[in-house]
Amino acid sequence: MGLVKITTLLSQTIGLDPDVVSPSQITRAVETRRVACNLPDIDRYWARLQTSAIELEELIELIIVPETWFFRDGKPFDYLKTYVNTEWRLKPNRNLLQILSVPSSTGEEPYSIAISLLEAGLQPKQFAIDAIDISQRSLTKARRGIYTKNSFRGDAWQERSHYFQKNDLGSDRGYELSQSVRDLVNFQQGNVMNSLAANQKQYDIIFCRNLLIYLKPEACTLVLAAIDRLLVTGGILFVGGSETGKIVPEQYSSIRQPFTFAYRKSELPPVPSKPSLNFNNPPQIPTTPNVQTIPKTHLSTIASAQSSPSLDLPAVRKLANEGKLIDATTLCKNYLEKYPTSADAYVLLGELYQADRQNSQTSQKAEQCFQRAIYLEPNSYEALIHLTLLKESQGDTTGANIIRQRISAIASRLPNSGVGGGT
Ligand SMILES: C[S@@+](CC[C@H](N)C(=O)[O-])C[C@H]1O[C@@H](n2cnc3c(N)ncnc32)[C@H](O)[C@@H]1O
C-alpha cells in the first residue's frame, strides 16, 4: 500500500508515468532511502516523505534517468547550425538567439548546443542558453563540467576534443570542458511541472528531448502547453526520437530532416471574433463551476466562436441548461471527435464534467479538458480560470498561484491592460 502511495506521489510531483517505470525500480529506490533514513518500515518512510521536501528530493534523485551524452543523435545539432546560418542570421531585427534545454541532465546537451553555435560562427554575446533539470546532483555535475567516457559515444566529439582537457586528479578524473564553453550555459534547477509556467522568457529554440517518454499523458499536455507558450512563433522544438508522436501536428510542422526530430511552431490560426482575452471585460469567473450557472454569455461566446457551420454547441448548452448532462457530454464529445483541436469545446466539456458532481472521477477529467484547451490555445482565459479554481478546490494553492501568475503575465502583455506591457 505504501508503495502505491509513493508511486502516486512521484507521479503527482514530477509527472512520472507509473507505467514506464518498473515497480522493482521504485521498490529499490524506496528501500535504499528507507534504510538511509534508518526507518523500520515503508509506512514510516511514507510519513517522512510527506513532511520532508528534502527526502522527497533524495528519492527523486534515485528515480530519474539522467542518461545523456554529447551530441546525442548528431543530426539535431547539424540542423541547429543550418538554422542559424540560413534563417536566424537573415532575420532583420534579431536580438539574442535564445535557447532552452529542458531537461538538461548533466549538461552534455546544452554544452553540445553551445559548441554547435560556436561552430556555426556565432559569438558568445549573440546567444543565451538556459538549461533546466530537476536533479540537483545532475546540475552540480553539469556545472563542474568533468566527463568520463559514457558521455562521449560515437565519434562526433572526437573532432571537438580541443574543447576538453584531461584531468587526472583525485576523484575528479575525466575530461574537463573548457571554462569558456561552461560559461555559455545558465543552469537552473526546476521541475517542469511548475517551473516552466512561471518562466516569462521567449525562446527561439527549445530542446525538450527524452523527458516526455517518462511522463503521464496529463503531464505531457501540461509541459507541451508550457513549452508552446515559451517558444516564439516560427521557433523550433526538438524532441527525442521516440517522442514525435506527442507533438500535435496542427500546431507544429516537422522540419522534415531525417533523424532530427524537430518541429516548427506554426502561425496561430486566425481567431474568430471571440473576445477570449479581453481583460477589460473578462468573462465571469464562476465561483462554483456548475452548468446551471454557466453564464449564458460565455456559452454563447463559445458557440459563436466556432468556424464550422455544422457546429452544434448551442445544442450542448441547451441540453446542459435542461440538466441533461449525459446527453450534453455525449454531444460535446462527438463534436470533439470531429473537431479535435477546438479549445472552446474542451472548455465546455470540462465545465460539463465539473457540473456532474454525482461522479467523483469527473474533476480529474475536467482538469484534463482544461489542460487540453490550454495546450490548444495557451491564452485561453476561460480554461486558465477554470483550472485555477479547480486547483484551489483541490487544495493545490501552489498550482493555482502558478496559473494566476500566468494569467497576470498574459494580462500584462495586452495592449490596453494598464499593467505594464503593450508598448
Ligand atoms: C534522459 S535525461 C534527458 C537529457 C537530455 N535532454 C537528453 O536527451 O540527452 C532525462 C532528464 O529528465 C529530468 N527530469 C525528469 N523529470 C523531470 C521534471 N519533472 N522536471 C525537470 N526535469 C526532469 C531528469 O532529471 C533527467 O536528467
The ligand as an SDF file (V2000), in Angstrom:
LIG
                    3D

 27 29  0  0  0  0  0  0  0  0999 V2000
   17.1230   11.0180  -20.1120 C   0  0  0  0  0  0  0  0  0  0  0  0
   17.5370   12.5860  -19.4510 S   0  0  0  0  0  0  0  0  0  0  0  0
   17.4390   13.5780  -20.8890 C   0  0  0  0  0  0  0  0  0  0  0  0
   18.5940   14.5410  -21.0100 C   0  0  0  0  0  0  0  0  0  0  0  0
   18.7700   15.2210  -22.3720 C   0  0  0  0  0  0  0  0  0  0  0  0
   17.6460   16.0440  -22.7070 N   0  0  0  0  0  0  0  0  0  0  0  0
   18.9930   14.2060  -23.4630 C   0  0  0  0  0  0  0  0  0  0  0  0
   18.0970   13.9800  -24.2630 O   0  0  0  0  0  0  0  0  0  0  0  0
   20.0710   13.6330  -23.5130 O   0  0  0  0  0  0  0  0  0  0  0  0
   16.0570   12.9170  -18.5390 C   0  0  0  0  0  0  0  0  0  0  0  0
   16.2110   14.0320  -17.5180 C   0  0  0  0  0  0  0  0  0  0  0  0
   14.9120   14.4690  -17.1480 O   0  0  0  0  0  0  0  0  0  0  0  0
   14.9970   15.0190  -15.8530 C   0  0  0  0  0  0  0  0  0  0  0  0
   13.6440   15.1220  -15.3080 N   0  0  0  0  0  0  0  0  0  0  0  0
   12.7750   14.1180  -15.0390 C   0  0  0  0  0  0  0  0  0  0  0  0
   11.6310   14.6200  -14.5480 N   0  0  0  0  0  0  0  0  0  0  0  0
   11.7800   15.9540  -14.5270 C   0  0  0  0  0  0  0  0  0  0  0  0
   10.9240   17.0160  -14.1110 C   0  0  0  0  0  0  0  0  0  0  0  0
    9.6850   16.7870  -13.6280 N   0  0  0  0  0  0  0  0  0  0  0  0
   11.3950   18.2810  -14.2240 N   0  0  0  0  0  0  0  0  0  0  0  0
   12.6400   18.5360  -14.7140 C   0  0  0  0  0  0  0  0  0  0  0  0
   13.4910   17.5590  -15.0990 N   0  0  0  0  0  0  0  0  0  0  0  0
   13.0640   16.2890  -15.0010 C   0  0  0  0  0  0  0  0  0  0  0  0
   15.8920   14.0330  -15.1390 C   0  0  0  0  0  0  0  0  0  0  0  0
   16.4890   14.6090  -14.0060 O   0  0  0  0  0  0  0  0  0  0  0  0
   16.8950   13.6580  -16.2280 C   0  0  0  0  0  0  0  0  0  0  0  0
   18.0700   14.4050  -16.0670 O   0  0  0  0  0  0  0  0  0  0  0  0
  1  2  1  0
  2  3  1  0
  2 10  1  0
  3  4  1  0
  4  5  1  0
  5  6  1  0
  5  7  1  0
  7  8  2  0
  7  9  1  0
 10 11  1  0
 11 12  1  0
 11 26  1  0
 12 13  1  0
 13 14  1  0
 13 24  1  0
 14 15  1  0
 14 23  1  0
 15 16  2  0
 16 17  1  0
 17 18  1  0
 17 23  2  0
 18 19  1  0
 18 20  2  0
 20 21  1  0
 21 22  2  0
 22 23  1  0
 24 25  1  0
 24 26  1  0
 26 27  1  0
M  CHG  2   2   1   9  -1
M  END
$$$$
